[in-house]
Amino acid sequence: MQVRRSRPAHIGLYVFTAIWLFVILPLSVAAAPYAAMVMDARTGEVLHSRNADTRLHPASLTKMMTLYVAFDAIRNGEITLDTKIRVSKKAAAEIPSKLGLKAGQRIALRYLIRASAIKSANDAATAIAEGISGSEAAFARRMTRTAKSLGMTRTTFKNAHGLTESGHLSTARDMTIMGRHLLYDFPQYYNIFSRRSTHAGITEVRNTNRRLLDAYRGADGIKTGYTRAAGFNLVASAERGNERVIATVFGGKSTASRNAKVAELLDLGFRRAPSNAPVRKPQRGEMVAEAAPTNGAAGKTIRVSGLVKTSLRPQARKGSETLLVAEVDTDAAVREAAETAETTLRESIDAVVAEAGAPQAQAPTTRPAARPQNLVLASTAPSEPITEQEVVTRLSTSGGRHWGINVGRYTSRYQAEKVLLRTALTEMSSLDGTLRKVVQSKRGFDANFLGMTRESADLACRRLQARNVTCFMVGPSS
């Protein structure tokens, strides 16, 4: 009698897994359209493109914009790296890749940024969106507006993580532009994309792009992405000597083939890019900022534009027949403006001193006419003892004026003072009455305006940012 042996149940699972990995998955990825672009990061010149304007699924390349908006919110003072964000049920329920956040947990923004940039964690990206705009939908609308302001004309975002969703589309060209803006608009954060691993608050995370970072000389970022609909995507940047190239691939068939293609494109870029080219940083269009959300509500949108749309020419003075045009010495003009400002300040102080009855330095003036002999003077006998009055010529930090703004860090005191003076002359209405101060540290010379209320500091920063001037608020020291 022949005994029939039963087949173990798990063999069927192995067969199904093998079919999925080697048949179904490659076929689904192969169906993803291919697109590519190579750009000289210094100039923005396109060195190679293929299907670069075809709208495709960006997958986790989306998180480049998520992080860009987060960096922008930090710069605008809407949030800080140490702000604790409460994780919602929606964020905690996102599918992998994920950090492993729990609903109700509070975690600092800096860790969510690390997890999104390095591990490409979907739960972290959603938490960032909700922490800044109150909801992921509101944040996605802000992402789309920001994309348009950066020149990404064929990109629409529907979420913060990049999982496939109807209408959530971008192009190889737009994502290359996105990578260039990350590099030049936020150089202080760019190094995060080259880290092989880092701690994200609750666990150590490893970079999804570490294979290319390790294999390609000069590679230092930026972001990988994969979904079945998108295929294997990557935006990569590399620097060799004075040259920097950005390459983008949509629709790779596997991690290995995608990395090989990106390396090939980077090589092509370095061959075609000139050895020496001027760095022309990308221009930002309309700046988009939102007030911090309150009680989970979406933030209020505030639009300010840094673009000069008209330049009105002043009318000639009466009696002038000839208009003389000469080259302007910027430094001389600044020095002249400084002397004028100092003279005005001196005159104001003299006026205060005169009112207080204190002696003041003689200045060459026209001698007044003598008083009439028959003028009857009021009695000079004091009705009460006269006390000496003190004239205060520096700002007081009382009354809540403990705030200030920082307009940059510079390598020399002269440079910082020069920027302070230029900024004060540019934005006199909101900086009038502030104290210009240069603070030296091991990292350089900070240019600060001090003696402001929180409201006036916030207003000044927003007005300066509208002029494309770097600015952040400085709070009272604890």
HELIX and SHEET records of a PDB file:
HELIX    1   1 ALA A    9  ILE A   19  1                                  11    
HELIX    2   2 TRP A   20  ILE A   24  3                                   5    
HELIX    3   3 LEU A   25  ALA A   30  1                                   6    
HELIX    4   4 ALA A   59  LEU A   61  5                                   3    
HELIX    5   5 THR A   62  ARG A   75  1                                  14    
HELIX    6   6 LYS A   89  ALA A   92  1                                   4    
HELIX    7   7 LEU A  109  ARG A  114  1                                   6    
HELIX    8   8 ALA A  115  LYS A  119  3                                   5    
HELIX    9   9 ASN A  122  SER A  133  1                                  12    
HELIX   10  10 GLU A  136  SER A  149  1                                  14    
HELIX   11  11 ALA A  172  ASP A  185  1                                  14    
HELIX   12  12 PRO A  187  TYR A  190  1                                   4    
HELIX   13  13 ASN A  191  SER A  194  5                                   4    
HELIX   14  14 ARG A  210  ALA A  215  1                                   6    
HELIX   15  15 THR A  255  ARG A  272  1                                  18    
HELIX   16  16 THR A  330  ALA A  356  1                                  27    
HELIX   17  17 ARG A  413  THR A  426  1                                  14    
HELIX   18  18 MET A  428  LEU A  431  1                                   4    
HELIX   19  19 ARG A  454  ALA A  466  1                                  13    
SHEET    1   A 5 VAL A  46  ARG A  50  0                                        
SHEET    2   A 5 ALA A  35  ASP A  40 -1                                        
SHEET    3   A 5 GLU A 243  GLY A 252 -1                                        
SHEET    4   A 5 GLY A 231  ARG A 240 -1                                        
SHEET    5   A 5 ALA A 219  THR A 227 -1                                        
SHEET    1   B 2 LYS A  84  ARG A  86  0                                        
SHEET    2   B 2 ARG A 106  ALA A 108 -1                                        
SHEET    1   C 2 SER A 197  HIS A 199  0                                        
SHEET    2   C 2 GLU A 204  ARG A 206 -1                                        
SHEET    1   D 2 MET A 287  GLU A 290  0                                        
SHEET    2   D 2 THR A 301  VAL A 304 -1                                        
SHEET    1   E 4 LEU A 435  SER A 441  0                                        
SHEET    2   E 4 GLY A 444  MET A 452 -1                                        
SHEET    3   E 4 TRP A 403  TYR A 410 -1                                        
SHEET    4   E 4 PHE A 472  VAL A 474 -1                                        
END                                                                             
